[in-house]
């Protein structure tokens, strides 16, 4: 007789169309037994919070490995320290663009599947929180007229577009440096292998192909405002020890403003993508 009892995933729904909290123990999460259910849940809810779980870096790496294929950073490190202090993070300057709605890895053949982030040092209360928006749910809620309009539209995505938010009047040398990173044309609607669809928008999108530039920007702004409205968004107010997992393939995120000198540090790990945007 098999007396093994399967561990139940203990879930608290945050909002009707986005967000969940998981209240399982650290040991249960690290066992990997719940990994399949967790990944199904994050695809449906967009973002999952593990309140005050207090993962060490080693535990966060191990937990991320249970969820999918682990993705190292460009410089080979396993953990990326999210900080605006250049003494902590070499790419701190680029993180200023993280105050605007975006998804990660838009230039990659397959964007990051999901990210895991833990709070280590926080900014003053009320600042430095993180917002998420469910672009699956937002697409589903579009009118049939809008779905037809977007079906065949493509937009240009580029690092240069993200940096213009931060530095709206760059020098020519700055602009050329950003532009050298390249550009990518992506559909406004991602039809996933599952058959579900999500919006492909955010601050990396700069204009829509075959549109008047101003008309294209207006449509991108309209879609962003809709997708990030109260119905589809969730603001996570960090507590030290919190860990958050979000689906990068169907969720936008951004940080709320904080003092860059306050010492705020979050640690991020990533799961490799396995699906191109089509």
LUMKENU-534269 format. One line per field, with one value per residue (C-alpha): residue number from 0; x, z, y. Coordinates in nm, 4 decimals. Layout:
// residues N
seq = (NUM_...)
X = (X_...)
Z = (Z_...)
Y = (Y_...)
END
This chain:
// residues 278
seq = (0_1_2_3_4_5_6_7_8_9_10_11_12_13_14_15_16_17_18_19_20_21_22_23_24_25_26_27_28_29_30_31_32_33_34_35_36_37_38_39_40_41_42_43_44_45_46_47_48_49_50_51_52_53_54_55_56_57_58_59_60_61_62_63_64_65_66_67_68_69_70_71_72_73_74_75_76_77_78_79_80_81_82_83_84_85_86_87_88_89_90_91_92_93_94_95_96_97_98_99_100_101_102_103_104_105_106_107_108_109_110_111_112_113_114_115_116_117_118_119_120_121_122_123_124_125_126_127_128_129_130_131_132_133_134_135_136_137_138_139_140_141_142_143_144_145_146_147_148_149_150_151_152_153_154_155_156_157_158_159_160_161_162_163_164_165_166_167_168_169_170_171_172_173_174_175_176_177_178_179_180_181_182_183_184_185_186_187_188_189_190_191_192_193_194_195_196_197_198_199_200_201_202_203_204_205_206_207_208_209_210_211_212_213_214_215_216_217_218_219_220_221_222_223_224_225_226_227_228_229_230_231_232_233_234_235_236_237_238_239_240_241_242_243_244_245_246_247_248_249_250_251_252_253_254_255_256_257_258_259_260_261_262_263_264_265_266_267_268_269_270_271_272_273_274_275_276_277)
X = (0.0000_0.1352_0.0966_0.2531_0.0308_0.0765_0.1524_-0.1282_-0.0530_-0.1918_-0.3175_-0.4685_-0.6098_-0.5079_-0.7346_-0.9853_-0.7601_-0.4078_-0.2011_-0.1861_-0.0035_0.1368_0.1688_0.3629_0.6785_1.0286_1.0910_0.7798_0.8804_1.2394_1.1282_1.0098_0.6900_0.4796_0.6764_0.4326_0.1351_0.3266_0.4126_0.0521_-0.0626_0.1772_0.0640_-0.2958_-0.2357_0.0630_0.2440_0.2806_0.4022_0.5741_0.5451_0.8520_0.9937_1.3502_1.5347_1.9124_2.0743_2.1518_1.7906_1.6549_1.8781_1.7632_1.3971_1.4352_1.5906_1.2778_1.0585_1.2397_1.5722_1.7864_1.9006_2.2314_2.2905_2.4848_2.7999_2.7521_2.6316_2.3435_2.1949_2.1434_2.1494_1.8823_2.0247_2.0711_2.4127_2.6841_2.9091_2.6575_2.5390_2.7523_2.4422_2.2742_2.2355_2.0116_1.7862_1.6439_1.4283_1.2711_1.0510_0.8472_0.6222_0.8241_0.8928_1.2416_1.4338_1.2507_1.5675_1.6168_1.5016_1.2899_1.2170_1.2737_0.9946_0.9728_1.1698_1.2097_1.2968_1.3652_1.3739_1.7012_1.7210_1.4223_1.3775_1.1734_0.8146_0.5842_0.8648_1.0449_0.7510_0.6809_0.3731_0.2628_0.0017_-0.1529_-0.1365_-0.3179_-0.6196_-0.5990_-0.6040_-0.8997_-1.0926_-1.0391_-1.3367_-1.3683_-1.3084_-0.9749_-0.8721_-0.9321_-0.7394_-0.4349_-0.4293_-0.1668_0.0086_0.3785_0.5871_0.9567_1.1190_1.4601_1.6817_1.6936_1.3199_1.3574_1.6391_1.4514_1.2127_1.5050_1.7147_1.4755_1.7525_2.0524_2.3725_2.4341_2.6989_2.4510_2.1885_2.4317_2.5424_2.1819_2.0947_2.3936_2.2227_1.9715_1.5989_1.3377_0.9979_0.7385_0.3622_0.1364_-0.0373_0.1562_-0.0255_0.1196_0.1548_-0.1280_-0.3589_-0.3879_-0.2948_-0.1227_-0.0339_0.3293_0.3705_0.5766_0.8442_1.0587_0.7902_0.8535_0.6314_0.3922_0.4909_0.2970_0.1366_0.1815_0.4353_0.2000_-0.0957_0.1236_0.2379_-0.1221_-0.2307_0.0609_-0.0291_-0.3954_-0.3072_-0.0642_-0.3191_-0.5781_-0.3480_-0.2095_-0.5424_-0.6662_-0.8531_-0.5408_-0.2654_-0.1262_0.1085_0.3335_0.4473_0.7696_0.8599_1.2141_1.2171_0.9331_0.9910_0.7921_0.7615_0.6156_0.5373_0.7501_0.5690_0.2317_0.3062_0.4443_0.6209_0.7797_0.9294_0.7808_1.0172_1.2688_1.5840_1.8766_2.1011_1.8778_2.0526_1.7547_1.8656_1.6600_1.8055_1.6725_1.7037_1.5489_1.3973_1.4947_1.2328_1.1227_0.8840_0.9457_0.7017_0.4803)
Z = (0.0000_-0.0979_0.1924_0.0083_0.0243_-0.2504_-0.1270_-0.2056_-0.3548_-0.1120_-0.3221_-0.2431_-0.5414_-0.5377_-0.8058_-1.0485_-1.3561_-1.2162_-0.9236_-0.6695_-0.3457_-0.2654_0.1033_0.0852_0.2917_0.1573_0.1833_-0.0219_-0.2908_-0.3120_-0.3428_-0.6975_-0.6351_-0.6980_-0.9951_-1.2662_-1.0853_-1.0138_-1.3808_-1.4835_-1.2199_-1.3275_-1.6894_-1.5766_-1.3102_-1.4607_-1.1299_-0.8125_-0.4745_-0.2187_0.0877_0.3131_0.1973_0.2515_-0.0142_-0.0036_-0.3459_-0.3517_-0.2653_-0.5261_-0.7912_-0.6863_-0.6904_-1.0371_-1.1615_-1.0513_-1.2705_-1.6032_-1.7816_-1.5885_-1.7805_-1.6919_-1.7411_-2.0388_-1.8291_-1.7059_-1.3529_-1.2107_-1.0050_-1.1335_-0.8678_-0.9509_-0.8257_-0.9548_-0.7850_-1.0504_-0.7772_-0.7334_-1.0912_-1.3970_-1.6112_-1.3525_-1.5983_-1.8260_-1.5329_-1.5373_-1.8254_-1.5840_-1.4489_-1.7707_-1.8723_-2.0487_-2.0924_-2.0941_-2.3826_-2.6770_-2.8905_-2.8145_-3.0526_-2.7609_-2.4758_-2.1180_-2.0073_-1.6539_-1.3866_-1.0125_-0.7923_-0.4203_-0.2053_-0.0144_0.0664_0.0233_-0.0590_0.1777_0.2249_-0.0615_-0.3196_-0.5259_-0.5553_-0.8712_-1.0931_-1.3202_-1.5982_-1.7530_-2.1338_-2.1830_-1.9936_-2.1647_-2.5104_-2.4166_-2.3092_-2.6345_-2.8605_-3.1666_-3.3758_-3.2031_-3.2310_-3.6055_-3.6286_-3.4483_-3.6124_-3.8784_-3.7323_-3.6451_-3.4475_-3.4311_-3.0947_-3.0034_-2.7073_-2.8450_-2.7835_-2.4174_-2.3615_-2.5164_-2.2213_-1.9883_-2.2105_-2.4503_-2.5983_-2.6462_-2.8124_-3.1561_-3.0070_-2.7475_-3.0134_-3.2372_-2.9439_-2.8674_-3.2324_-3.2816_-3.0517_-3.3323_-3.3809_-3.4118_-3.5782_-3.3684_-3.4025_-3.1735_-3.0868_-2.9834_-3.0713_-2.8272_-2.8822_-2.6342_-2.8677_-2.6205_-2.7295_-2.5539_-2.6449_-2.7363_-2.6233_-2.3815_-2.3968_-2.6450_-2.9146_-3.1074_-3.4149_-3.6097_-3.9593_-4.2438_-4.0059_-3.9929_-3.7063_-3.4876_-3.5537_-3.4665_-3.1396_-3.0524_-3.0984_-2.8867_-2.6116_-2.6254_-2.5922_-2.3077_-2.1169_-2.1584_-2.0681_-1.7598_-1.6289_-1.2824_-1.4091_-1.5439_-1.3151_-0.9711_-0.7558_-0.5324_-0.2192_-0.1241_0.2161_0.2755_0.2015_-0.0525_-0.3721_-0.6898_-1.0022_-1.3192_-1.6672_-1.8968_-2.2067_-2.1046_-1.8478_-1.8493_-1.5431_-1.4130_-1.0929_-0.9177_-0.8554_-0.5702_-0.4665_-0.6578_-0.3548_-0.1063_-0.1430_-0.2821_-0.4072_-0.5461_-0.6747_-1.0010_-1.1634_-1.4934_-1.6771_-2.0420_-2.3059_-2.5276_-2.7677_-3.0284_-3.0651_-3.3618)
Y = (0.0000_0.3417_0.5841_0.8791_1.1862_1.4433_1.7942_2.0374_2.3777_2.6368_2.9286_3.2671_3.4581_3.8264_3.9796_3.8254_3.8570_3.8674_3.7527_3.4717_3.4041_3.0606_2.9721_2.6452_2.6010_2.6498_2.2757_2.1969_2.4461_2.3226_1.9607_2.0274_1.8341_2.1440_2.2799_2.1722_2.3211_2.6412_2.6922_2.6264_2.8738_3.1495_3.1188_3.1688_3.4352_3.6219_3.6656_3.4572_3.5834_3.3599_3.5874_3.6163_3.2836_3.4145_3.2166_3.2316_3.2729_2.9006_2.8148_3.0571_2.8995_2.5529_2.6589_2.8116_2.4863_2.2978_2.5206_2.4866_2.5219_2.7684_3.0779_3.2419_3.6136_3.7498_3.7712_3.4153_3.4867_3.2852_3.5692_3.9239_4.1938_4.4506_4.7789_5.1329_5.1436_5.0858_4.9462_4.6638_4.6132_4.6898_4.7541_4.9777_5.2650_5.0588_4.9698_5.3218_5.1978_4.9472_5.2284_5.1887_4.8981_4.6268_4.2584_4.1048_3.9524_4.1071_4.0799_3.7100_3.4346_3.3129_3.5575_3.4494_3.2154_3.3480_3.5310_3.4794_3.7774_3.8062_4.1193_4.1674_4.5396_4.7696_5.1351_5.3578_5.2437_5.3349_5.3421_5.0792_4.8427_4.6409_4.6474_4.3649_4.3545_4.0431_4.0748_3.7410_3.8707_4.2091_4.0500_3.8310_4.1413_4.3317_4.3898_4.1681_4.4798_4.5430_4.1782_4.1952_4.5232_4.3829_4.0396_4.1171_4.4219_4.4218_4.6703_4.7544_4.6784_4.8186_4.9030_5.2576_5.2909_5.1923_5.4395_5.7316_5.7136_5.7825_6.0101_6.1863_6.4052_6.1737_6.2778_6.1336_5.9050_5.7742_5.7136_5.5271_5.3108_5.2128_5.1599_4.9291_4.6764_4.6241_4.6044_4.3335_4.3230_4.1431_4.0891_4.2897_3.9623_3.6511_3.3294_3.0773_2.7043_2.6590_2.8534_3.1403_3.4918_3.7808_4.1383_4.2127_4.5726_4.7803_5.0462_4.8531_4.8972_5.2165_5.2169_4.9967_4.8929_5.0547_5.3063_5.6798_5.7171_5.9200_5.6905_5.3920_5.5490_5.6319_5.2714_5.1450_5.3936_5.2930_4.9248_4.9918_5.1983_4.9244_4.6340_4.8093_4.9362_4.8385_4.5321_4.3607_4.4949_4.4203_4.6306_4.4224_4.6044_4.4317_4.2943_4.1682_3.7958_3.8039_3.6085_3.6767_3.4628_3.6118_3.4843_3.7010_3.5724_3.7154_3.9839_4.3375_4.4743_4.7935_4.9301_5.2303_5.5216_5.5174_5.7001_5.5422_5.6021_5.4190_5.0809_4.8855_4.5411_4.2542_3.9271_3.7790_3.4390_3.3324_3.0364_3.0006_3.0586_2.7726_2.9482_3.2218_3.5120_3.4304)
END
